[in-house]
Amino acid sequence: MRFMILVKADKNSEAGVLPDEKLLTDMGKYNEELVKAGVLLAAEGLQASSKGARVKFSGNKRTVVDGPFAETKELIAGFWLIQVKSKEEAIEWVKRVPFSGDTEAVIEIRQVFEAEDFGDALSPELKEQENRLRAQATAQRK
Amino acid sequence: MRFMMLMIPKGYETAAPGTVPDAKAVEAMMKYNQALQQAGVLIALDGLHPPSMGARVSFEGGKPKVTDGPFTEAKEVLGGYWMIDVKSKQEAIEWASRCPGSPNEVIEIRQVQELSDFPEDVQKAASGFQEMQAQAGQRAK
């Protein structure tokens, strides 16, 4: 099962404050453990929402709003994508994230859809298309 | 430049466990995904099960505390994402605008941090991160 581990943004990440050396070192060790255990698929940090944008949909109309998105409490600062055997295992990994006590850090754990989760909604043709698309996207990165 | 397009579907915060999009929505989205792929900009994409099947971990006082989903206080949640590699934020916005989105959906565009965005001392402390990503197998070249 794949899980997306979403790190919520806080005042510092939104202000563009970079992590200090201690956090980077601790996080480096943690990431290394994820790699050694063979569970890490991807990990990225995102620039502050002030550098981003939002697109809203209404029929054929598109509205673009520039960041920051101060009104939302649900902004994301980064993520890990991991492959584990259960939600419990995902939770165990997240508990080990080296966040010190003074942070208001919150991490959200969400299971990723696999093709078989869609049942009949994903026809054999669509499923094949999906597989092809993923294989090509992977090949392009190499 | 790598950008994440974060799909935020209003109402998904209260979706029941096991909720999946219908065939028509999946078909429309697959056409869009294919356009991204054919343009050579698609790096990765995934959909996420509803938050009612997830959990949150907070770290107040340095002690992890687990709360099972759904997260009643959340007014918006992530439904899925695309990771794309394009030349500018404008190009990312143009791609997001082509998505067959519904009125309840918003796509948030966020630039991904590259190591070169960090000052030298931070880059040093984070040394090995790119190798780690390469080993994990999902990093774009």
Interface residues (C-beta under 8 A of the other chain):
Chain A: R2 M4 L6 L18 P19 E21 L24 T25 G28 N31 E32 V35 L40 L41 A42 A43 E44 G45 L46 Q47 S49 K51 G52 A53 R54 V55 K56 F57 S58 G59 R62 V64 F69 T72 K73 E74 I76 G78 L81 K87 A90 I91 V94 K95 V97 F99 S100 G101 T103 E104 A105 V106 I107 E108 I109 R110 Q111 V112 F113 D117 F118 G119 D120 A121 L122 S123 L126 Q129 E130 L133 Q136 A137 Q140 R141 K142
Chain B: R2 M4 L6 V20 P21 D22 A23 V26 E27 M30 N33 Q34 Q37 G40 L42 I43 A44 L45 D46 G47 L48 H49 P51 M53 G54 A55 R56 V57 S58 F59 E60 G61 G62 K63 P64 V66 F71 E73 A74 K75 E76 V77 L78 G80 M83 K89 A92 I93 A96 S97 C99 G101 S102 P103 E105 V106 I107 E108 I109 R110 Q111 V112 Q113 D117 F118 P119 D121 V122 A125 A126 G128 F129 M132 Q133 Q135 A136 G137 Q138 R139 A140 K141
